[in-house]
């Protein structure tokens, strides 16, 4: 490749374009490394090569998550700063080859429905993810072919950039593992209204019609259906129901011992409600610090007449034993592990609700912030 100003300028543009995408991708996953770890586990469970499976590596999922996010961030920084250009070009080529092949298989097989390449910040279909990678492959090839243009060795400077970028991302990930994610892209974000408590709001139903001639689709309330009943002009293609009092979280429930879903009754309360989440099916995984946090919050809730319940994914008898052994006289409800983990990552975590709104959310390490909350 000729060492011309044009070729080098295109190299800079390509490096900045891919580098910024890598930085955004790594940041959106770095705010929630445990979420990426769950995605790695999903791949390990779903994928196999013949009779060879990857379930043996499940305990390494969180380590691999941290390593992958860090590698993506470092490559992005190296590309933008022009550090270790040959190394970054080779790393980029290897990562893009891996990503492209993986997402192509995903798109064809659909074994994993969401690759999680941008965490929970941006959701793409498998085919959208694959074509995104194809677009990135073009500048990647150019970066690889022009890696030697205007190349100068700056080892000390490049090493400082490398070390600082590794330290920065690992520190960022460790912080978000030991706390609730600093930026929450999930449905249970603080401030989100999870269901409407205004009893005057009524359920609405909608119908979607397609114009046979133009292909235009129109969604209307069912009460207005009469204007679209000419079957020579309009074709009914779908319908949906919008219940304002339905919880805005797929698959979420709070089941009592009789199997009744009490989630709407509990979350719509006009009083404060503290939910202690125990997502791990083995309640024995709650460590001493977690138990101390549960006891402190339970005592606080009792003293201030605030309702507190436990939401767990374990068997009811195991939860009962856990609460009894730790002298925690709390009502508890059952839920799916994944639904709880969408709500909060820690084991345990504390979610404060009122009038269907998420008022606050805390990792058990930060339970004192809940005790200092301004309850009015």
C-alpha positions as CSV (number, residue, x, y, z in Angstrom):
1,X,0.0,0.0,0.0
2,X,1.5,3.4,-1.1
3,X,2.3,5.7,1.8
4,X,0.3,8.7,0.5
5,X,-1.4,11.4,2.4
6,X,-4.8,10.3,1.1
7,X,-4.3,6.7,2.2
8,X,-3.1,7.8,5.6
9,X,-6.1,10.2,6.0
10,X,-8.5,7.3,5.2
11,X,-6.6,5.2,7.7
12,X,-7.3,7.8,10.4
13,X,-11.0,8.1,9.5
14,X,-11.3,4.3,9.6
15,X,-9.6,4.1,12.9
16,X,-11.7,6.8,14.5
17,X,-14.9,5.3,13.1
18,X,-14.3,1.7,14.3
19,X,-12.6,3.0,17.5
20,X,-15.7,5.0,18.5
21,X,-18.0,2.1,17.9
22,X,-15.7,-0.1,20.0
23,X,-15.7,2.5,22.8
24,X,-19.5,2.8,22.8
25,X,-19.9,-0.9,22.7
26,X,-17.5,-1.6,25.5
27,X,-18.9,1.2,27.7
28,X,-22.5,0.1,27.2
29,X,-21.5,-3.4,28.4
30,X,-19.0,-2.1,31.0
31,X,-21.7,-0.4,33.0
32,X,-23.2,-3.9,33.6
33,X,-20.5,-6.6,33.3
34,X,-22.7,-9.2,35.1
35,X,-25.3,-8.7,32.4
36,X,-22.7,-9.5,29.7
37,X,-21.7,-12.5,31.9
38,X,-25.2,-13.8,31.7
39,X,-25.1,-13.4,27.9
40,X,-21.8,-15.4,27.8
41,X,-23.5,-18.1,29.9
42,X,-26.4,-18.1,27.4
43,X,-23.9,-18.7,24.5
44,X,-22.2,-21.5,26.5
45,X,-25.5,-23.2,27.1
46,X,-26.9,-22.8,23.6
47,X,-23.8,-23.6,21.5
48,X,-22.1,-26.8,20.9
49,X,-19.7,-28.4,18.3
50,X,-21.1,-31.9,17.7
51,X,-21.2,-33.6,21.0
52,X,-18.7,-31.1,22.6
53,X,-20.5,-28.5,24.7
54,X,-19.2,-25.4,26.6
55,X,-21.2,-25.8,29.8
56,X,-18.0,-26.7,31.6
57,X,-16.9,-23.1,31.2
58,X,-19.9,-21.6,32.8
59,X,-18.0,-20.6,36.1
60,X,-15.7,-18.6,33.9
61,X,-18.5,-16.5,32.3
62,X,-18.0,-13.4,34.5
63,X,-14.2,-13.5,34.0
64,X,-14.6,-13.8,30.3
65,X,-17.1,-11.0,30.3
66,X,-14.7,-8.6,32.0
67,X,-11.9,-9.7,29.7
68,X,-13.9,-9.3,26.5
69,X,-15.2,-5.8,27.5
70,X,-11.7,-4.7,28.5
71,X,-10.2,-6.0,25.3
72,X,-12.8,-4.2,23.2
73,X,-12.2,-0.9,25.1
74,X,-8.5,-1.2,24.8
75,X,-8.6,-1.8,21.0
76,X,-10.9,1.2,20.7
77,X,-8.5,3.4,22.6
78,X,-5.5,2.1,20.6
79,X,-7.2,2.8,17.3
80,X,-8.2,6.3,18.2
81,X,-4.8,7.3,19.7
82,X,-2.8,5.5,17.0
83,X,-1.0,3.5,19.7
84,X,0.6,0.1,18.9
85,X,-0.9,0.4,15.4
86,X,0.3,-3.0,14.2
87,X,-0.9,-4.8,17.4
88,X,-4.2,-3.0,17.3
89,X,-4.7,-3.8,13.6
90,X,-4.1,-7.5,14.2
91,X,-6.3,-7.6,17.4
92,X,-9.1,-5.7,15.5
93,X,-8.9,-8.1,12.6
94,X,-9.1,-11.2,14.9
95,X,-12.0,-9.7,17.0
96,X,-14.0,-8.7,13.9
97,X,-13.5,-12.1,12.3
98,X,-14.8,-13.7,15.5
99,X,-17.7,-11.3,15.9
100,X,-18.7,-11.6,12.2
101,X,-18.7,-15.4,12.2
102,X,-20.4,-15.7,15.5
103,X,-23.2,-13.3,14.6
104,X,-23.7,-15.0,11.2
105,X,-24.2,-18.3,12.9
106,X,-26.6,-16.5,15.4
107,X,-28.6,-15.0,12.5
108,X,-28.9,-18.4,10.8
109,X,-29.6,-20.6,13.8
110,X,-31.2,-18.0,16.1
111,X,-30.1,-20.0,19.1
112,X,-29.3,-16.8,21.0
113,X,-31.8,-14.1,20.1
114,X,-29.8,-11.1,21.2
115,X,-26.0,-11.0,21.1
116,X,-25.9,-8.2,23.6
117,X,-23.2,-6.4,21.6
118,X,-24.4,-3.0,23.0
119,X,-25.6,-4.4,26.4
120,X,-29.1,-3.2,27.2
121,X,-28.5,0.2,25.7
122,X,-29.3,-0.7,22.1
123,X,-31.2,-3.8,21.0
124,X,-30.5,-5.3,17.6
125,X,-31.9,-8.3,15.8
126,X,-29.4,-11.0,14.9
127,X,-29.4,-10.0,11.3
128,X,-29.0,-6.3,12.1
129,X,-26.0,-7.3,14.3
130,X,-24.5,-9.3,11.5
131,X,-24.8,-6.5,8.9
132,X,-23.5,-4.1,11.5
133,X,-20.4,-6.2,11.7
134,X,-20.1,-6.5,7.9
135,X,-20.1,-2.7,7.7
136,X,-17.3,-2.6,10.3
137,X,-15.4,-5.2,8.4
138,X,-14.8,-2.7,5.5
139,X,-12.8,-0.1,7.6
140,X,-11.2,-3.0,9.5
141,X,-9.7,-4.4,6.3
142,X,-8.4,-0.9,5.4
143,X,-6.9,-0.4,8.8
144,X,-5.1,-3.8,8.5
145,X,-3.8,-3.0,5.0
146,X,-2.5,0.5,5.9
147,X,-1.2,-0.3,9.4
148,X,2.4,0.6,8.4
149,X,1.6,4.0,6.8
150,X,3.4,6.9,8.6
151,X,4.3,4.4,11.3
152,X,6.7,5.6,14.0
153,X,7.7,3.7,17.1
154,X,6.6,5.5,20.3
155,X,6.9,2.6,22.7
156,X,6.9,4.5,26.0
157,X,3.9,6.7,25.1
158,X,2.0,3.7,23.6
159,X,2.7,1.6,26.7
160,X,1.3,4.3,29.0
161,X,-1.9,4.5,26.9
162,X,-2.2,0.7,27.0
163,X,-1.7,0.4,30.8
164,X,-4.0,3.3,31.6
165,X,-6.8,2.1,29.3
166,X,-6.7,-1.4,30.8
167,X,-6.7,0.0,34.4
168,X,-9.5,2.4,33.6
169,X,-11.9,-0.2,32.2
170,X,-11.1,-2.9,34.7
171,X,-11.7,-0.3,37.5
172,X,-14.9,0.8,35.9
173,X,-16.1,-2.8,35.6
174,X,-15.2,-3.8,39.1
175,X,-17.1,-0.7,40.4
176,X,-20.2,-1.7,38.5
177,X,-20.0,-5.3,39.7
178,X,-19.8,-4.2,43.3
179,X,-22.6,-1.7,42.9
180,X,-25.8,-1.5,40.9
181,X,-24.8,-0.4,37.3
182,X,-23.9,3.3,37.3
183,X,-26.2,3.8,34.2
184,X,-29.3,1.5,34.1
185,X,-30.6,0.7,30.7
186,X,-33.1,-1.9,31.9
187,X,-36.8,-1.5,32.5
188,X,-36.5,-1.2,36.3
189,X,-34.5,2.0,36.1
190,X,-35.0,4.4,39.0
191,X,-37.8,6.8,38.1
192,X,-39.5,4.5,35.7
193,X,-43.2,3.9,36.2
194,X,-43.8,0.1,36.1
195,X,-47.6,0.3,36.2
196,X,-50.3,2.9,36.3
197,X,-52.1,3.3,39.6
198,X,-54.8,5.7,38.3
199,X,-58.0,3.6,38.5
200,X,-59.7,5.9,36.1
201,X,-57.5,4.6,33.2
202,X,-59.2,1.9,31.2
203,X,-57.9,-0.9,29.1
204,X,-57.8,-0.2,25.4
205,X,-57.7,-2.5,22.4
206,X,-56.3,-1.8,19.0
207,X,-56.6,-3.3,15.5
208,X,-54.2,-3.0,12.6
209,X,-55.5,-2.8,9.0
210,X,-53.5,-2.9,5.8
211,X,-54.7,-1.1,2.7
212,X,-54.8,-3.8,0.0
213,X,-53.9,-1.4,-2.8
214,X,-51.1,0.7,-1.2
215,X,-49.9,-1.6,1.5
216,X,-50.2,1.2,4.1
217,X,-50.9,-0.1,7.6
218,X,-53.1,1.8,10.1
219,X,-53.6,1.1,13.7
220,X,-56.9,2.2,15.2
221,X,-58.8,1.7,18.5
222,X,-61.3,-1.2,18.2
223,X,-64.2,1.2,18.8
224,X,-63.5,2.8,15.4
225,X,-63.5,-0.5,13.5
226,X,-66.6,0.3,11.4
227,X,-64.7,2.6,9.0
228,X,-62.4,-0.2,8.0
229,X,-64.8,-3.0,7.4
230,X,-64.7,-2.9,3.6
231,X,-62.8,-6.1,2.9
232,X,-62.1,-5.1,-0.7
233,X,-60.0,-2.1,0.7
234,X,-58.8,-3.1,4.1
235,X,-57.3,-6.3,5.5
236,X,-57.1,-7.1,9.2
237,X,-53.5,-8.0,10.0
238,X,-53.2,-7.7,13.8
239,X,-54.6,-6.6,17.1
240,X,-53.3,-5.8,20.6
241,X,-54.6,-4.9,24.0
242,X,-53.1,-2.1,26.1
243,X,-53.6,-2.6,29.8
244,X,-52.4,0.5,31.8
245,X,-52.4,-1.6,35.0
246,X,-50.1,-4.3,33.5
247,X,-46.5,-4.3,34.8
248,X,-44.1,-3.1,32.2
249,X,-41.6,-5.9,32.6
250,X,-41.9,-9.1,30.6
251,X,-42.2,-12.3,32.6
252,X,-42.3,-10.5,36.0
253,X,-44.5,-11.9,38.7
254,X,-44.6,-12.1,42.5
255,X,-46.2,-15.4,43.4
256,X,-47.4,-16.2,46.9
257,X,-47.4,-19.7,48.4
258,X,-50.7,-20.5,46.7
259,X,-49.4,-19.5,43.3
260,X,-51.3,-16.2,43.1
261,X,-49.6,-13.4,41.3
262,X,-49.6,-10.5,43.8
263,X,-47.3,-8.1,41.8
264,X,-50.0,-5.6,40.8
265,X,-51.5,-5.4,44.3
266,X,-48.0,-4.9,45.9
267,X,-46.5,-2.5,43.3
268,X,-49.5,-0.3,43.0
269,X,-49.5,0.5,46.8
270,X,-49.6,4.2,47.6
271,X,-47.2,3.5,50.5
272,X,-43.5,2.7,50.3
273,X,-42.6,-0.9,49.6
274,X,-39.1,-2.3,50.0
275,X,-38.4,-5.4,47.9
276,X,-35.3,-7.4,48.8
277,X,-34.3,-9.4,45.8
278,X,-32.6,-12.8,46.0
279,X,-32.1,-13.9,42.4
280,X,-29.8,-16.9,43.0
281,X,-31.8,-20.2,43.2
282,X,-29.5,-21.2,46.0
283,X,-30.2,-18.8,48.9
284,X,-27.1,-20.1,50.6
285,X,-25.1,-18.0,48.2
286,X,-26.1,-14.9,50.2
287,X,-23.0,-14.0,52.1
288,X,-22.5,-12.6,55.6
289,X,-22.5,-9.0,54.3
290,X,-25.7,-9.6,52.5
291,X,-27.4,-11.1,55.6
292,X,-26.3,-8.2,57.7
293,X,-27.8,-5.8,55.1
294,X,-31.1,-7.7,55.1
295,X,-31.2,-7.6,58.9
296,X,-30.4,-3.9,59.0
297,X,-33.0,-2.9,56.4
298,X,-35.6,-5.2,57.9
299,X,-35.1,-3.5,61.3
300,X,-35.3,-0.1,59.7
301,X,-38.5,-1.0,57.9
302,X,-40.1,-2.4,61.0
303,X,-39.2,0.7,63.1
304,X,-40.6,3.1,60.4
305,X,-43.7,1.1,59.6
306,X,-42.6,0.4,56.0
307,X,-43.7,-2.8,54.3
308,X,-40.7,-5.0,53.3
309,X,-40.9,-8.3,51.3
310,X,-38.5,-10.7,49.8
311,X,-38.6,-11.7,46.2
312,X,-36.7,-14.9,45.5
313,X,-36.2,-17.5,42.8
314,X,-35.4,-20.4,45.2
315,X,-37.8,-23.1,46.3
316,X,-40.2,-21.8,48.9
317,X,-39.0,-24.3,51.6
318,X,-35.4,-23.1,51.1
319,X,-36.5,-19.4,51.4
320,X,-38.5,-20.2,54.5
321,X,-35.5,-21.9,56.1
322,X,-33.1,-19.1,55.1
323,X,-35.4,-16.4,56.6
324,X,-36.0,-18.5,59.8
325,X,-32.3,-19.3,60.3
326,X,-31.4,-15.6,60.0
327,X,-34.3,-14.3,62.1
328,X,-35.9,-12.4,59.2
329,X,-39.8,-12.4,59.8
330,X,-40.6,-11.3,56.2
331,X,-43.2,-12.3,53.7
332,X,-41.7,-13.7,50.5
333,X,-42.8,-14.2,46.9
334,X,-41.4,-16.3,44.1
335,X,-40.3,-15.1,40.7
336,X,-38.2,-16.2,37.8
337,X,-34.4,-15.8,38.3
338,X,-34.0,-13.8,35.0
339,X,-36.9,-11.5,35.9
340,X,-35.3,-10.7,39.2
341,X,-31.9,-10.1,37.6
342,X,-33.5,-7.6,35.2
343,X,-34.9,-5.8,38.3
344,X,-31.6,-5.7,40.2
345,X,-28.2,-7.4,39.9
346,X,-27.0,-7.9,43.5
347,X,-27.8,-10.8,45.8
348,X,-29.5,-9.3,47.7
349,X,-30.5,-5.9,46.3
350,X,-33.1,-3.5,47.6
351,X,-35.7,-1.9,45.4
352,X,-37.9,0.9,46.8
353,X,-41.4,1.2,45.1
354,X,-44.3,3.6,45.6
355,X,-47.3,4.2,43.4
356,X,-45.9,1.8,40.8
357,X,-42.7,3.9,40.4
358,X,-39.1,2.7,41.1
359,X,-38.0,5.3,43.7
360,X,-34.6,3.8,44.4
361,X,-32.4,0.8,44.0
362,X,-29.3,-0.3,46.0
363,X,-26.7,-3.0,46.1
364,X,-26.5,-4.7,49.5
365,X,-23.1,-3.1,49.9
366,X,-24.8,0.3,49.7
367,X,-27.8,-0.5,52.0
368,X,-27.0,2.5,54.2
369,X,-28.0,4.8,51.4
370,X,-31.5,3.2,51.7
371,X,-31.5,3.9,55.4
372,X,-30.7,7.6,54.7
373,X,-33.4,7.9,52.0
374,X,-35.8,10.8,52.6
375,X,-39.1,9.0,53.2
376,X,-41.9,11.6,53.0
